[in-house]
Amino acid sequence: MIVTSNRIPVNPEHAEAFEEAFKNRASQVDNMDGFVSFQLLRPTKDGDPYIVMTTWESKAHFEAWTNSDAFKEGHAKSGTLPREAFLGHPVLEIHEIIQ
């Protein structure tokens, strides 16, 4: 099993809109084969990124999601936030659950 952590630096002035975008997310990931869970983590310290965390049965399942039409549809709304909503590029981390 794996956990993906997509660390997204969000401008605090756009934090509410960013969170709202996830509340209204398309939810295609919920029906993907191998998908286990989704969490959006809000930073508690200024300057820290939001973290979009997903759990998958395997890395192959996650990769199938990122290559799917559903992924493209689910991320189409990300373009609705202005460029200044983000303070940098997202950083994706993938970890294997060992315990």
N, C-alpha and C positions, 0 to 999 in steps of 0.2 A: 504494500500500500504506500502511496506517496501523498505529500502535502505540497501544494504550490503556494507561494507567497509572492504576490505582485505588489511591490512597495511603490506607492504613487505619491509624489510630493505635490500637495494641493495648496494653492494660495488660500490663506484663511478667509479672505474676502469672498471666496467662492465655495467654501466648505459646505454650506447649506445646499447649494445647487448640486454639488457633487453627490452628496448623500441622497438627495431627491432623485437624481438620475438612477441610482442603484435601487431605490425603493420601487421605481417604475421600470426596472430592467425587464427585458423581454422574457427571461426565465427559460430560454431554450436549454441551458446547461442542465437544468433539473431533470430532464428526460434522457440525457445521454447515457449510453451504456457505460458502466463502470464508475459513474458519478456517485459520490457518497454524501458530501456536504459542502455548503458555502457559508462563509462568514465575511462580513465587512467590519474591519477593526478601525475605530477612530483613535487617533493619537491623543495621549493625555499630556504630552509635553510639546510646547511650541517648537516648530521646526522638524518634528518627526513626521514621517509619511503615514498616510492611510495604508492599510494592508488589506488586500483582497485575497482571502485564503480559501482554497478549495482542496478537498480530499478526494482521491481517486483510488480505485482498486489497483491500478498499475500506471506506469508512465506511458505505456502504449495507449491506454484509454484516454489519458490527458492529451496526448499527441493527436489522437483521432478527433477529439473535440476541437483542438486548435486548427485542424485542417478541414473542418466541416463547414457546410453552408450555414448551419445554425450559429456557429461562432461568428461568422461574418455578419449575420443578421443581429445577433445579440450585441455586437460592438458598433453597429451602425450609429447608435445614438450617442456614442462617445464624442462624435464630431459636433454635437449641439452645444457643448461647453466651449467658451472662447479659449484661445491659446493661453491667455494670461491667467486662466484658472489653475494652471500647472506651473510648478516651480522648477521643473526638470523632467527628465525622462523616467518612466517607470523602470524598476529593476525586478526581474523575475528570478525567484529562487525556487529550486525544487529539492525537496528532502524526502528521503525514504524513511518510513516509520519502522523502527527496529524494536520498539518496546511499547 
